[in-house]
């Protein structure tokens, strides 16, 4: 989540600097607009977090194990066919 927060912060900084230094928007409108940007940026992160919490495999450590198991299965099928025969 830290990487996503940094990306959001950078985006907000650039956008707010652009709007406020050119006096394109009032301070109140800027607050409203930035709040909207934050909400929009957080929505996919929150959806992913909800999906991750519902995942029966759990979080990162078990995801890594599942990824390795899947990679091993694909490698075995590639080398020996889907039924384990060459």
N, C-alpha and C positions, 0 to 999 in steps of 0.2 A: 504494500500500500504506500510505502514511502516514495517509491519511484513515481507512482501516479500523482501523489500530492505535489511532488516537485514539478511535474509537468503542468499541473493545474496552476500552480503558483506562477510559473514562467508565463503561461498564457495570459493569466490575469494581469500580470505586471505589464506585459507588452500592450495588451488591449487598453488597460486603464491609462497608461502613459500616453498612448496615441490619442485617446479621446480627451483627456484632461489638459494636456499641453496645448492642444489646438483649440481649446474652449468650445468643443463640439457638443458638449453636454453639461448640464448643471450637476452639482455635487449630489443632489438628491436623486436625480435620474441615473447618475453613475452608480450610486449604491444599489438602486433597484436593478439596473442592468447587470452589474457584477454579481449580485445575488442570483440572478437568473442564470448567468454563465456557470457559477459554482454548482447550482442545482443540476444543470444539464451535464456538466462534466462528471459529477458524482453518480448520476443515475446508472450508467453502465457498470461502474465499479461496484455499486451496491447490488445490482442484479447478479454479477459474477460472484460476489460474496455469498448471496443467498443460495445460489446454485451449488457453490462449494460446500456450504454447510449441509445441504441436503444430499450431497454425494455419499453413497454408502461406503465408499472407500476411505472417506475422511479427508484430512488435509495433506499438506505437502509431502511428508515422509511416506505415507501410503500411496500417494500419487506417483512418486518416484518409483516405488516398488512395482506398481501396476504398469507404469510405462516400460520398465525393464522387462517385466514378464511378457508384455505385448510384443516388444521388440524381439525377445527370444522366440516367442511363438511364430512370428513372421519369418524369422531367420530359419527356423527348423522347417517350416512349411516350404520355404523357398528352396532349401537344400534337399528335402526328402519328400516333397509332395504333401498334400493335405492329409493323407492317411499314414504318413510316416514311411512311405515307400519311395524309392528313387526311380 
